[in-house]
Amino acid sequence: MSTENEGNPVPPAPSAPPVPPSSPAAPPQAAASDGGEAPTAPIPPTPQGAPASDPYGPAPQAPDASWPPPPPATPSYADPGAGAGAGWGSSYDQQHQQYQHQPFQQPQHAPKKGSGRGGLIAAVLVAALVAGGLGGGLGYTLAKNNDDSGSTTISATSSGGATQVKRAAGTIAAVAQNALPSTVTIESEGTNGEGGTGTGFVFDKQGHIITNNHVVADSLDGGKLTATFPDGKKYDAEVVGHAQGYDVAVIKLKNPPSDLKPLALGDSDKVAVGDETIAIGAPFGLSNTVTTGIISAKNRPVASSDGSSTSKASYMSALQTDASINPGNSGGPLLDASGAVIGINSAIQSASSGGLGSTGQSGSIGLGFAIPINQAKYVAQQLIKTGKPVYAKIGASVSLEDGTSGAQITDSGSGGSAAVESGGPADKAGLKPGDVITKLDDRVIDSGPTLIGEIWTHKPGDKVEITYKRGGSEHTVTVTLGSRVGDN
């Protein structure tokens, strides 16, 4: 899976004009800025079928709600027009509101020769030096103006310094201090030399690390994977298992240290809108970055893909947060106020604006999406146990097009197969092609992707109540979910 490039050319740093010694009273001039913005790629709209001009052809007619569902009907790389941002995939609003495509909170591209992360850091350092120069000019001016004032310099006394500061348990600083040593910056590189940067966190003392599937995708099939802790210690790692549909992966450190401290896992089912959140990651390659916010929504249906023609979509019923999340935060923990992990940061909604050192990608606008930890924990345990993901399914193919006021079972399945699997859960419950599923338990279903995301919050064998419409009448049936092993 391609990743965003953090090694783009950095615009020239602004320089501060010197303060003329002959005119000390003149106000110092502000540093000049080039004012440019890096270009960004457009975010495609909510899937509504491929437009006539779509060079990639029409959307799949019969995706399978069990697996493998194809990407959203409108390719995630399609251009929706002005006003959209860069993005992969799409999300679906539960009130039928058109939701623009959600990009994976993708890892940063590996730096190229002669540029890379060093360029970004250099720009930051230059900016800091410019600010320092300006401050020196101001200091000179003030000193010159007060040269004859007869003032006396007074040195402030220290009452112990920063070492005396104590931060109470439960504060953001205390939570971050406790969680940072258990997070890692992951570098994934393919056999072709391409790769990127993401984040992960310690799952157990055996050296298992949880992250996103799209973070490690480049390293599959013979690539290279490393994990670096905040103290600078770097370890080679290998992929234990990955689930493309869930966008969850587990890697394991080679020769892990004996003092690993797994992060405590919370209960994402008990999270409430308004709860505080803390995100840790490596946005734009800046490792060990901590941001804060709140849970701004729950059960947000999101479908994401990397935008390539061969990509399959990942689906989640996500936790939405306004904590600042950017490319490189992928796979990092979303913590609650106590420091327990409640989600894995995976996707963002972006506006069409770039940032320092970025090209073709956008930053946070306060809409980030995380995989609930209850789901991610189950997936991770399956991957550690067998190396393969297990998906719940109803055994019916549904349309991914919007505007049906539900998830409509198609007339035929993928590749001409039956839309309702013979002897499968939907068949046993009496569901037929043309039925429109409108609710799963108490969750309103407004589209096929919403249904898939909700089904995948359950485990095989779970019993769910499905409400559907047929011929103008509404019916409710109990369905026992089946299972499918693997992504293929």
MITIDO-158023 format. One line per field, with one value per residue (C-alpha): x, y, z; residue number from 1; residue in three letters; chain. Coordinates in steps of 0.05 Angstrom, whole numbers. Last residue first. Example, Ala and Ser with C-alpha at 12.3 -4.5 7.8 and 13.67 -1.06 7.14 Angstrom:
<atoms>
u: (273, 246) $
v: (-21, -90) $
w: (143, 156) $
k: (2, 1) $
r: (ser, ala) $
c: (A, A) $
</atoms>
This chain:
<atoms>
u: (-187, -179, -177, -228, -303, -355, -430, -475, -539, -596, -660, -715, -753, -802, -826, -875, -870, -854, -797, -766, -714, -701, -644, -638, -570, -545, -470, -439, -383, -363, -393, -364, -356, -431, -434, -381, -413, -481, -454, -417, -483, -521, -568, -569, -597, -565, -613, -604, -583, -631, -654, -639, -671, -695, -685, -651, -680, -676, -710, -669, -636, -616, -586, -545, -519, -552, -547, -510, -557, -533, -517, -452, -444, -373, -394, -467, -531, -597, -568, -589, -604, -570, -613, -644, -626, -591, -519, -490, -451, -504, -508, -486, -511, -479, -492, -418, -370, -297, -237, -167, -107, -41, -73, -66, -31, -79, -140, -118, -106, -176, -209, -168, -184, -259, -258, -207, -256, -222, -207, -231, -206, -245, -212, -188, -123, -74, -74, -35, -9, 56, 80, 142, 102, 28, -24, -97, -154, -194, -183, -227, -182, -168, -135, -124, -130, -182, -199, -129, -127, -91, -142, -168, -181, -127, -126, -66, -24, -37, -36, -10, 38, -11, -47, -90, -108, -157, -226, -248, -296, -299, -310, -358, -305, -295, -232, -238, -202, -148, -132, -146, -108, -144, -113, -180, -228, -300, -326, -391, -389, -410, -392, -385, -342, -299, -255, -189, -115, -50, 17, 74, 124, 153, 148, 145, 88, 47, 85, 35, 0, -73, -107, -182, -230, -301, -352, -390, -388, -341, -371, -368, -295, -275, -203, -138, -77, -14, 37, 102, 163, 220, 250, 270, 247, 295, 256, 196, 129, 78, 2, -42, -111, -145, -209, -216, -140, -129, -55, -15, 51, 88, 162, 204, 275, 285, 305, 323, 317, 287, 219, 217, 234, 201, 231, 202, 236, 203, 200, 128, 96, 136, 93, 30, 57, 22, -38, -54, -57, -18, -14, 55, 72, 137, 123, 105, 39, 3, 57, 36, 41, 56, 67, 124, 130, 154, 185, 252, 225, 230, 182, 198, 158, 183, 143, 147, 134, 90, 99, 148, 98, 41, 63, 89, 29, -19, 19, 20, -54, -70, -98, -43, -19, 42, 99, 148, 210, 257, 234, 273, 281, 259, 300, 318, 306, 366, 356, 389, 391, 361, 401, 354, 410, 414, 339, 327, 390, 370, 301, 330, 382, 330, 284, 340, 358, 285, 287, 349, 317, 256, 302, 337, 272, 251, 317, 307, 238, 263, 319, 270, 230, 290, 318, 253, 270, 315, 381, 362, 288, 250, 202, 131, 89, 38, -34, -91, -132, -169, -242, -285, -335, -399, -466, -518, -561, -571, -521, -465, -424, -349, -304, -240, -173, -166, -138, -187, -250, -270, -268, -287, -301, -238, -236, -182, -231, -264, -339, -372, -335, -279, -296, -325, -285, -320, -388, -424, -407, -402, -452, -451, -379, -373, -370, -305, -237, -233, -294, -327, -395, -392, -377, -432, -454, -396, -388, -344, -270, -219, -174, -97, -61, -15, 34, 15, 55, 57, 131, 137, 176, 199, 167, 202, 232, 202, 246, 273, 343, 352, 427, 437, 393, 353, 370, 318, 289, 294, 239, 257, 257, 202, 218, 225, 185, 213, 152, 118, 51, 45, 28, 0) $
v: (-281, -242, -302, -345, -335, -341, -346, -299, -327, -286, -268, -239, -173, -154, -89, -88, -45, -104, -128, -85, -109, -112, -157, -180, -209, -275, -282, -346, -311, -248, -179, -111, -139, -140, -66, -48, -91, -60, 11, -8, -32, 31, 65, 14, 42, 6, -22, -95, -90, -43, -23, -85, -78, -144, -146, -214, -257, -264, -325, -331, -395, -360, -301, -347, -391, -454, -428, -362, -305, -264, -329, -327, -287, -265, -230, -242, -234, -197, -153, -150, -77, -44, 14, 79, 60, 126, 102, 46, -10, -61, -123, -196, -245, -296, -261, -256, -252, -248, -288, -261, -307, -317, -372, -352, -284, -264, -287, -248, -186, -191, -197, -139, -96, -105, -86, -31, 7, 24, 98, 156, 228, 290, 352, 384, 344, 349, 342, 303, 315, 348, 358, 392, 445, 432, 420, 440, 407, 387, 320, 267, 221, 147, 94, 112, 47, 52, 52, 44, 59, 122, 143, 200, 153, 133, 128, 85, 89, 47, 105, 170, 178, 219, 264, 260, 321, 298, 313, 241, 193, 122, 77, 25, -1, -24, -36, -32, -74, -43, -66, 1, 39, 88, 63, 41, 65, 51, 87, 79, 123, 81, 136, 212, 270, 230, 286, 320, 312, 307, 272, 266, 210, 211, 269, 230, 271, 253, 201, 176, 184, 205, 227, 227, 260, 234, 280, 224, 164, 103, 41, -3, 17, -19, -2, -38, -26, -13, -69, -55, -88, -98, -162, -130, -163, -207, -199, -155, -183, -152, -153, -122, -89, -57, -97, -119, -123, -168, -180, -234, -244, -191, -189, -141, -113, -72, 1, 33, 109, 120, 135, 63, 45, -12, -41, -78, -100, -131, -204, -213, -162, -99, -51, -73, -58, 9, -10, -67, -19, -30, -76, -98, -167, -170, -227, -178, -162, -111, -57, 0, 17, 77, 91, 106, 90, 44, 38, 2, -47, -104, -65, -21, -10, 36, 32, 85, 52, 62, 32, 84, 139, 112, 132, 201, 213, 196, 240, 299, 291, 292, 229, 221, 288, 319, 336, 392, 391, 371, 433, 478, 474, 542, 581, 654, 706, 749, 824, 870, 942, 1000, 1063, 1086, 1108, 1044, 1033, 1045, 1007, 947, 946, 949, 895, 849, 859, 841, 780, 757, 764, 722, 669, 667, 657, 602, 567, 572, 543, 485, 471, 473, 425, 378, 376, 365, 312, 274, 259, 295, 274, 202, 190, 189, 132, 152, 171, 123, 132, 156, 119, 171, 181, 198, 253, 240, 252, 257, 196, 204, 149, 185, 139, 141, 137, 108, 142, 217, 283, 340, 362, 434, 430, 367, 296, 269, 193, 160, 127, 93, 104, 38, 32, -20, -94, -138, -201, -222, -227, -168, -194, -142, -148, -95, -73, 1, 23, 36, 59, 120, 149, 196, 164, 170, 107, 89, 131, 120, 180, 232, 227, 265, 306, 303, 361, 415, 446, 515, 578, 639, 651, 680, 741, 746, 803, 871, 898, 963, 1024, 1051, 1025, 1065, 1070, 998, 975, 915, 857, 830, 763, 705, 659, 587, 566, 516, 443, 393, 330, 274, 260, 223, 192, 117, 66, 0) $
w: (4, 69, 115, 151, 140, 193, 202, 240, 271, 243, 279, 235, 231, 175, 145, 87, 24, -21, 24, 79, 128, 203, 225, 298, 314, 342, 350, 323, 286, 324, 320, 303, 233, 222, 237, 186, 133, 145, 140, 76, 46, 62, 111, 168, 234, 293, 346, 326, 254, 220, 149, 107, 39, 8, -68, -67, -11, 65, 96, 160, 136, 71, 109, 154, 96, 68, -3, -2, -21, -81, -119, -158, -222, -207, -143, -124, -162, -153, -99, -26, -10, 48, 71, 49, -23, -37, -33, -75, -41, -60, -17, -26, 26, 72, 138, 156, 215, 195, 221, 209, 197, 233, 275, 349, 342, 286, 325, 387, 344, 314, 382, 410, 349, 358, 432, 415, 371, 304, 305, 262, 259, 242, 272, 208, 208, 151, 77, 25, -45, -24, 47, 76, 113, 104, 51, 47, 11, 73, 105, 138, 176, 183, 227, 299, 339, 395, 469, 498, 573, 596, 648, 606, 547, 498, 421, 406, 342, 281, 233, 265, 205, 163, 212, 275, 318, 371, 343, 353, 318, 343, 283, 257, 210, 139, 98, 23, -28, -71, -141, -176, -122, -76, -11, 15, 68, 90, 151, 190, 252, 312, 361, 355, 380, 428, 456, 441, 454, 416, 434, 384, 396, 326, 277, 212, 183, 245, 287, 338, 405, 412, 477, 484, 534, 536, 502, 467, 513, 513, 547, 485, 475, 539, 558, 543, 587, 548, 549, 587, 556, 606, 577, 511, 446, 406, 342, 354, 333, 286, 291, 238, 236, 176, 191, 118, 108, 168, 182, 216, 252, 211, 229, 269, 273, 335, 347, 413, 409, 478, 444, 418, 345, 307, 243, 183, 119, 58, 37, 18, 64, 81, 41, 77, 146, 158, 115, 163, 221, 286, 346, 372, 399, 439, 486, 541, 508, 463, 457, 412, 338, 293, 220, 171, 98, 44, -24, -34, -85, -34, 10, 69, 133, 188, 253, 307, 374, 434, 503, 529, 509, 552, 623, 606, 562, 618, 667, 619, 604, 678, 709, 760, 785, 754, 800, 782, 826, 769, 732, 778, 853, 879, 829, 840, 787, 771, 776, 726, 752, 713, 704, 649, 602, 560, 563, 489, 469, 512, 481, 411, 424, 455, 396, 348, 389, 386, 311, 308, 352, 307, 248, 285, 300, 227, 207, 256, 229, 158, 176, 209, 145, 102, 148, 140, 69, 20, -11, -22, -13, 52, 66, 52, 113, 140, 121, 164, 112, 74, 85, 25, 33, 71, 39, 94, 95, 171, 187, 150, 106, 102, 42, 15, 7, 10, -10, -1, -36, -50, -125, -161, -141, -173, -170, -126, -80, -139, -136, -117, -52, -52, -63, -8, 4, 46, 80, 48, -21, -76, -133, -187, -182, -199, -271, -308, -285, -330, -295, -345, -339, -264, -222, -174, -116, -68, -22, -55, -74, -34, -80, -78, -45, -70, -20, 1, -13, 31, 17, 86, 109, 181, 218, 218, 281, 305, 295, 360, 348, 284, 274, 295, 237, 259, 214, 166, 189, 140, 117, 103, 31, 15, 34, -21, -7, 36, 78, 21, 36, 33, -20, 0) $
k: (488, 487, 486, 485, 484, 483, 482, 481, 480, 479, 478, 477, 476, 475, 474, 473, 472, 471, 470, 469, 468, 467, 466, 465, 464, 463, 462, 461, 460, 459, 458, 457, 456, 455, 454, 453, 452, 451, 450, 449, 448, 447, 446, 445, 444, 443, 442, 441, 440, 439, 438, 437, 436, 435, 434, 433, 432, 431, 430, 429, 428, 427, 426, 425, 424, 423, 422, 421, 420, 419, 418, 417, 416, 415, 414, 413, 412, 411, 410, 409, 408, 407, 406, 405, 404, 403, 402, 401, 400, 399, 398, 397, 396, 395, 394, 393, 392, 391, 390, 389, 388, 387, 386, 385, 384, 383, 382, 381, 380, 379, 378, 377, 376, 375, 374, 373, 372, 371, 370, 369, 368, 367, 366, 365, 364, 363, 362, 361, 360, 359, 358, 357, 356, 355, 354, 353, 352, 351, 350, 349, 348, 347, 346, 345, 344, 343, 342, 341, 340, 339, 338, 337, 336, 335, 334, 333, 332, 331, 330, 329, 328, 327, 326, 325, 324, 323, 322, 321, 320, 319, 318, 317, 316, 315, 314, 313, 312, 311, 310, 309, 308, 307, 306, 305, 304, 303, 302, 301, 300, 299, 298, 297, 296, 295, 294, 293, 292, 291, 290, 289, 288, 287, 286, 285, 284, 283, 282, 281, 280, 279, 278, 277, 276, 275, 274, 273, 272, 271, 270, 269, 268, 267, 266, 265, 264, 263, 262, 261, 260, 259, 258, 257, 256, 255, 254, 253, 252, 251, 250, 249, 248, 247, 246, 245, 244, 243, 242, 241, 240, 239, 238, 237, 236, 235, 234, 233, 232, 231, 230, 229, 228, 227, 226, 225, 224, 223, 222, 221, 220, 219, 218, 217, 216, 215, 214, 213, 212, 211, 210, 209, 208, 207, 206, 205, 204, 203, 202, 201, 200, 199, 198, 197, 196, 195, 194, 193, 192, 191, 190, 189, 188, 187, 186, 185, 184, 183, 182, 181, 180, 179, 178, 177, 176, 175, 174, 173, 172, 171, 170, 169, 168, 167, 166, 165, 164, 163, 162, 161, 160, 159, 158, 157, 156, 155, 154, 153, 152, 151, 150, 149, 148, 147, 146, 145, 144, 143, 142, 141, 140, 139, 138, 137, 136, 135, 134, 133, 132, 131, 130, 129, 128, 127, 126, 125, 124, 123, 122, 121, 120, 119, 118, 117, 116, 115, 114, 113, 112, 111, 110, 109, 108, 107, 106, 105, 104, 103, 102, 101, 100, 99, 98, 97, 96, 95, 94, 93, 92, 91, 90, 89, 88, 87, 86, 85, 84, 83, 82, 81, 80, 79, 78, 77, 76, 75, 74, 73, 72, 71, 70, 69, 68, 67, 66, 65, 64, 63, 62, 61, 60, 59, 58, 57, 56, 55, 54, 53, 52, 51, 50, 49, 48, 47, 46, 45, 44, 43, 42, 41, 40, 39, 38, 37, 36, 35, 34, 33, 32, 31, 30, 29, 28, 27, 26, 25, 24, 23, 22, 21, 20, 19, 18, 17, 16, 15, 14, 13, 12, 11, 10, 9, 8, 7, 6, 5, 4, 3, 2, 1) $
r: (asn, asp, gly, val, arg, ser, gly, leu, thr, val, thr, val, thr, his, glu, ser, gly, gly, arg, lys, tyr, thr, ile, glu, val, lys, asp, gly, pro, lys, his, thr, trp, ile, glu, gly, ile, leu, thr, pro, gly, ser, asp, ile, val, arg, asp, asp, leu, lys, thr, ile, val, asp, gly, pro, lys, leu, gly, ala, lys, asp, ala, pro, gly, gly, ser, glu, val, ala, ala, ser, gly, gly, ser, gly, ser, asp, thr, ile, gln, ala, gly, ser, thr, gly, asp, glu, leu, ser, val, ser, ala, gly, ile, lys, ala, tyr, val, pro, lys, gly, thr, lys, ile, leu, gln, gln, ala, val, tyr, lys, ala, gln, asn, ile, pro, ile, ala, phe, gly, leu, gly, ile, ser, gly, ser, gln, gly, thr, ser, gly, leu, gly, gly, ser, ser, ala, ser, gln, ile, ala, ser, asn, ile, gly, ile, val, ala, gly, ser, ala, asp, leu, leu, pro, gly, gly, ser, asn, gly, pro, asn, ile, ser, ala, asp, thr, gln, leu, ala, ser, met, tyr, ser, ala, lys, ser, thr, ser, ser, gly, asp, ser, ser, ala, val, pro, arg, asn, lys, ala, ser, ile, ile, gly, thr, thr, val, thr, asn, ser, leu, gly, phe, pro, ala, gly, ile, ala, ile, thr, glu, asp, gly, val, ala, val, lys, asp, ser, asp, gly, leu, ala, leu, pro, lys, leu, asp, ser, pro, pro, asn, lys, leu, lys, ile, val, ala, val, asp, tyr, gly, gln, ala, his, gly, val, val, glu, ala, asp, tyr, lys, lys, gly, asp, pro, phe, thr, ala, thr, leu, lys, gly, gly, asp, leu, ser, asp, ala, val, val, his, asn, asn, thr, ile, ile, his, gly, gln, lys, asp, phe, val, phe, gly, thr, gly, thr, gly, gly, glu, gly, asn, thr, gly, glu, ser, glu, ile, thr, val, thr, ser, pro, leu, ala, asn, gln, ala, val, ala, ala, ile, thr, gly, ala, ala, arg, lys, val, gln, thr, ala, gly, gly, ser, ser, thr, ala, ser, ile, thr, thr, ser, gly, ser, asp, asp, asn, asn, lys, ala, leu, thr, tyr, gly, leu, gly, gly, gly, leu, gly, gly, ala, val, leu, ala, ala, val, leu, val, ala, ala, ile, leu, gly, gly, arg, gly, ser, gly, lys, lys, pro, ala, his, gln, pro, gln, gln, phe, pro, gln, his, gln, tyr, gln, gln, his, gln, gln, asp, tyr, ser, ser, gly, trp, gly, ala, gly, ala, gly, ala, gly, pro, asp, ala, tyr, ser, pro, thr, ala, pro, pro, pro, pro, pro, trp, ser, ala, asp, pro, ala, gln, pro, ala, pro, gly, tyr, pro, asp, ser, ala, pro, ala, gly, gln, pro, thr, pro, pro, ile, pro, ala, thr, pro, ala, glu, gly, gly, asp, ser, ala, ala, ala, gln, pro, pro, ala, ala, pro, ser, ser, pro, pro, val, pro, pro, ala, ser, pro, ala, pro, pro, val, pro, asn, gly, glu, asn, glu, thr, ser, met) $
c: (A, A, A, A, A, A, A, A, A, A, A, A, A, A, A, A, A, A, A, A, A, A, A, A, A, A, A, A, A, A, A, A, A, A, A, A, A, A, A, A, A, A, A, A, A, A, A, A, A, A, A, A, A, A, A, A, A, A, A, A, A, A, A, A, A, A, A, A, A, A, A, A, A, A, A, A, A, A, A, A, A, A, A, A, A, A, A, A, A, A, A, A, A, A, A, A, A, A, A, A, A, A, A, A, A, A, A, A, A, A, A, A, A, A, A, A, A, A, A, A, A, A, A, A, A, A, A, A, A, A, A, A, A, A, A, A, A, A, A, A, A, A, A, A, A, A, A, A, A, A, A, A, A, A, A, A, A, A, A, A, A, A, A, A, A, A, A, A, A, A, A, A, A, A, A, A, A, A, A, A, A, A, A, A, A, A, A, A, A, A, A, A, A, A, A, A, A, A, A, A, A, A, A, A, A, A, A, A, A, A, A, A, A, A, A, A, A, A, A, A, A, A, A, A, A, A, A, A, A, A, A, A, A, A, A, A, A, A, A, A, A, A, A, A, A, A, A, A, A, A, A, A, A, A, A, A, A, A, A, A, A, A, A, A, A, A, A, A, A, A, A, A, A, A, A, A, A, A, A, A, A, A, A, A, A, A, A, A, A, A, A, A, A, A, A, A, A, A, A, A, A, A, A, A, A, A, A, A, A, A, A, A, A, A, A, A, A, A, A, A, A, A, A, A, A, A, A, A, A, A, A, A, A, A, A, A, A, A, A, A, A, A, A, A, A, A, A, A, A, A, A, A, A, A, A, A, A, A, A, A, A, A, A, A, A, A, A, A, A, A, A, A, A, A, A, A, A, A, A, A, A, A, A, A, A, A, A, A, A, A, A, A, A, A, A, A, A, A, A, A, A, A, A, A, A, A, A, A, A, A, A, A, A, A, A, A, A, A, A, A, A, A, A, A, A, A, A, A, A, A, A, A, A, A, A, A, A, A, A, A, A, A, A, A, A, A, A, A, A, A, A, A, A, A, A, A, A, A, A, A, A, A, A, A, A, A, A, A, A, A, A, A, A, A, A, A, A, A, A, A, A, A, A, A, A, A, A, A) $
</atoms>
